[in-house]
Amino acid sequence: MDFINILNSWAWGPPMLALIALTGLYLTIGLKAYPVRHLKNGFTELWRGRHRQGEGEISGFNALMTSLSATIGTGNIAGVATAVAMGGPGAIFWMWVIALVGMATKYSEAVLAVRFREKNAQGHFVGGPMYYIRNGLGPKFKWLAGTFAFFGMLAGFGIGNGVQANSVADAMHHIEIGGQGIPEWATGLAVAALVALVLIGGIRRIAEVAGKLVPFMAISYLIAGVILLIIYADRLPEAFSVIITHAFTPVSAAGGFAGATVWAAIRYGVARGVFSNEAGLGSAPIAHATATTDSPVRQGTIAMLGTFIDTIIICSITGLVIVASGEWQSGASGATLTSAAFNSGLPVIGQYIVTLGLAVFAFTTIIGWSFYGERCTEYLFGLKAVPVFRFIWVIAIPVGATQQLDLAWLIADTLNALMALPNLIALILLSPVVFRLTQEYLKKQ
């Protein structure tokens, strides 16, 4: 724990936070704010992407749903709450900031993923940072591609497996059935069995499940959140004021809240924001590389919606409910804090909404990240290693469900940073390609 704490403080220190933010800002400027200006067009392309013609494995719509299945997870419920508990309400503001510049990052990742994708031995399209590093930057950078694939394979067991299983098992344990909570190991085994059934069908099965579950779970959670915001309507102006104020000034200890510095707000806001929307990590382009599309820019325009939907919409709902309810001062953290905030406005049923949302969010994240891990494993060791990876992946679920939550979050955070580094370097070096493809696309419109 002490060693990983030291490594984490380095991995998420000022240099990494600056690199993520400045890369997103650089791409936003280079693209002349294309992601923000064409946000409406993104939703239009998403709708058309259900039946878009071109080469690929799954529809552009399902590619985004697969990406969202991995990003919309415990980060939206437990992650936001942890950011507020550790960094104060100001952390929400910095989550918004990193999401706005992160849209350009996510767009660029998907453009490069489609542009430099290739077919594997089975004739399926594969892509992602390891491929656009190798195919876009050339043989001299193969070591960087391998580095990303290695950390991507390992990071999945944290961000996409252990943390998800741990959070849902903890939430289910607090639901009493017959006077007792559901044992963590039982939840772990149940989730593992369901995930195994989905993984048998590969990317097409994952995309089909994601295409149905993700819209349902996101809309259901949003409806519950909006109802709560209506209940807390008179408190919202103050909530926004508190968020903006404490983004730039320290927050004093109050109630069970221990207080937080501005640096804590920035650090936890950016770290949890990246954990939630994954802009810059290089995970989402692995899914978008399989999309059926006739243009890298079209798919990039769809991909950038992932960051907007995940953070600007869903994380904002969670954060505003936590601050408006006043529960952020209780001293609670993680899913417990979000559950308390929902329960404050919707007594009894609030906690069940959070628990159900957490369970479904975690499940889809586990199946989405399993695909990312598979592709990284395939890149490093070939197709024969994929069944072995799937077996280990399923076994890791009940193991993660019974481990200490703080340690699981810490490992996930650290691996995220190590995974992001080679991807961010590649995005900067390949940015001229993204700018050129975007300009060519706009000239044809």
Sequence and secondary structure as in RCSB ss.txt:
>XXXX:A:sequence
MDFINILNSWAWGPPMLALIALTGLYLTIGLKAYPVRHLKNGFTELWRGRHRQGEGEISGFNALMTSLSATIGTG
NIAGVATAVAMGGPGAIFWMWVIALVGMATKYSEAVLAVRFREKNAQGHFVGGPMYYIRNGLGPKFKWLAGTFAF
FGMLAGFGIGNGVQANSVADAMHHIEIGGQGIPEWATGLAVAALVALVLIGGIRRIAEVAGKLVPFMAISYLIAG
VILLIIYADRLPEAFSVIITHAFTPVSAAGGFAGATVWAAIRYGVARGVFSNEAGLGSAPIAHATATTDSPVRQG
TIAMLGTFIDTIIICSITGLVIVASGEWQSGASGATLTSAAFNSGLPVIGQYIVTLGLAVFAFTTIIGWSFYGER
CTEYLFGLKAVPVFRFIWVIAIPVGATQQLDLAWLIADTLNALMALPNLIALILLSPVVFRLTQEYLKKQ
>XXXX:A:secstr
 HHHHHHHHHHTSHHHHHHHHHHHHHHHHHTTTHHHHTHHHHHHHHHHTTS  SB SEEHHHHHHHHHHHHSSHI
IIIIHHHHHHHH THHHHHHHHHHHHHHHHHHHHHHHHHHT EE TTS EE SHHHHHHHHH GGGHHHHHHHHH
HHHHHHHIIIIIHHHHHHHHHHHTSEETTEE  HHHHHHHHHHHHHHHHTTHHHHHHHHHHHHHHHHHHHHHHHH
HHHHHHTGGGHHHHHHHHHHHHHS B  BTTB  B HHHHHHHHHHHHHHHH TTTS HHHHHTTEEBS HHHHH
HHHTHHHIIIIIIIIHHHHHHHHHHTGGGSS  HHHHHHHHHHHHSTTHHHHHHHHHHHHHHHHHHHHHHHHHHH
HHHHHH GGGHHHHHHHHHHHHHHHHTS HHHHHHHHHHHHHHHHHHHHHHHHHTHHHHHHHHHHHHHH 
